[in-house]
Amino acid sequence: MKIYTIGVYNSTEQEFFEKLVASQIDTFCDIRQRRGVRGSKYAFANSLRLQKKLAELKIKYLYEPGLAPTSEIRSLQKEVDLKLGEQKKDRQHLGSVFVQEFNNRILSNFNFTRFNSALIAEGADKVVFFCVEELPGACHRSLVANKIKSEFMYDVKHL
């Protein structure tokens, strides 16, 4: 299995879906806490529209809320962003407090063995983990991908 990550910020709808098709993604794993994006520019990434388009492309859609940061953990990052005067869509890196809390509260409690077995049973070959931030280092999806890489030795590529 090969693991990918993708964000939506600074992508057009066409660019976003072209990346998935070009990489031959067969399984799309949404790991957002809330499955919507504000504003019309990214409306295509709102859950129902996204699922419809993925179905047209014959890409399986999975929602895995167990890999989403809690509101409390997200608020820790918001505090860091505020101190730095940075907006979520412009963020370059996650704060160390967010990383620590996400690792301690989410990743350490998630059953990756069961999740990996379920992906294999579904016939997943190329799985993309999705959240909104453009840069993987600015998003928890990179932490999830790194954990999966360390557990199962899968290659990870950021789209």
Buried (B, 14 or more C-beta within 10 A) or exposed (E): BBBBBBBBBEBEBEEBBEBBEEBEBBBBBBBBBEBBBEEEBBEBBBBEEBBEBBEEEEBBBBBBEEBBBEEEBBEBBEEBBEEEEBEBBBBEBBBEEBBEBBBEBBBEEBEBEEBBEEBEEEEBEBBBBBBBBBBBEBBBBBBBBBBBEEEEEBEBBBB
